[in-house]
Amino acid sequence: MTMKRTELEKRQGLTIANAQRRAGNAYGPSRTAPPDRKAQREADRAAGRVPFAVKLPAELSAALRQQAQARGVRLDDLVAELLRAGLGR
């Protein structure tokens, strides 16, 4: 019995997918591992940080990110520093 072209293509795709899984790469090229959010929350909690969501204009947000990158500090550290300065502490 001969196979239809679509069946041949389907089997070829399965062969490639199985080869990737055997190589330990189920979904193609690996990316950097996503950060472990639970560990990050625990580290933040231990450092006395709490989540604080704020809506800012896009240009202000971009300026903050640019300044943090220029200084080589994390964005949350820069915002904390600027808030302390603004509050007079």
C-alpha positions as CSV (number, residue, x, y, z in Angstrom):
1,M,0.0,0.0,0.0
2,T,1.4,3.4,-0.9
3,M,1.1,6.4,1.4
4,K,-0.3,9.7,0.5
5,R,2.1,12.7,0.3
6,T,0.5,14.2,3.4
7,E,1.1,11.1,5.4
8,L,4.7,11.0,4.3
9,E,5.2,14.6,5.4
10,K,3.5,14.0,8.7
11,R,5.8,11.0,9.4
12,Q,8.9,13.1,8.4
13,G,7.8,15.8,10.9
14,L,7.3,13.2,13.7
15,T,10.8,11.8,12.9
16,I,12.4,15.2,13.3
17,A,10.4,16.0,16.5
18,N,11.4,12.7,18.0
19,A,15.1,13.3,17.2
20,Q,14.9,16.6,18.9
21,R,13.3,15.1,22.0
22,R,16.0,12.4,22.2
23,A,18.6,15.1,22.0
24,G,17.0,16.8,25.0
25,N,15.7,19.7,23.0
26,A,12.0,19.2,22.7
27,Y,11.1,22.6,21.2
28,G,14.0,23.6,19.0
29,P,17.0,25.7,20.0
30,S,17.2,26.3,23.8
31,R,16.9,29.8,25.1
32,T,18.2,31.1,28.3
33,A,16.4,29.6,31.3
34,P,13.6,31.9,32.6
35,P,14.3,33.3,36.0
36,D,13.0,31.3,38.9
37,R,10.2,33.6,40.1
38,K,9.6,31.9,43.4
39,A,13.3,32.2,44.3
40,Q,13.3,35.8,43.2
41,R,10.3,36.6,45.4
42,E,11.9,34.9,48.3
43,A,15.2,36.9,47.8
44,D,13.2,40.1,47.5
45,R,11.2,39.3,50.6
46,A,14.4,38.6,52.6
47,A,15.8,42.0,51.4
48,G,12.7,43.7,52.7
49,R,11.3,44.6,49.3
50,V,7.6,44.5,48.5
51,P,6.0,44.7,45.1
52,F,4.6,48.1,44.2
53,A,2.9,48.6,40.9
54,V,2.8,52.1,39.4
55,K,1.5,53.4,36.1
56,L,3.9,55.9,34.5
57,P,3.9,57.8,31.2
58,A,5.9,55.9,28.5
59,E,8.5,58.6,28.1
60,L,9.2,58.7,31.9
61,S,9.5,54.9,32.0
62,A,11.9,54.9,29.1
63,A,14.0,57.7,30.7
64,L,14.2,55.7,34.0
65,R,15.3,52.5,32.1
66,Q,17.9,54.4,30.2
67,Q,19.3,56.1,33.3
68,A,19.4,52.7,35.2
69,Q,21.2,51.1,32.3
70,A,23.7,54.1,32.1
71,R,24.4,53.8,35.8
72,G,24.6,50.0,35.7
73,V,22.0,49.5,38.4
74,R,18.7,47.7,38.5
75,L,15.6,49.7,37.7
76,D,14.0,49.1,41.1
77,D,17.2,50.3,42.9
78,L,17.2,53.5,40.9
79,V,13.5,54.2,41.6
80,A,14.1,53.6,45.3
81,E,17.0,56.0,45.3
82,L,15.0,58.7,43.4
83,L,12.0,58.3,45.7
84,R,14.2,58.6,48.8
85,A,15.8,61.8,47.4
86,G,12.3,63.2,46.5
87,L,10.9,62.4,50.0
88,G,13.9,64.0,51.7
89,R,15.4,60.9,53.3
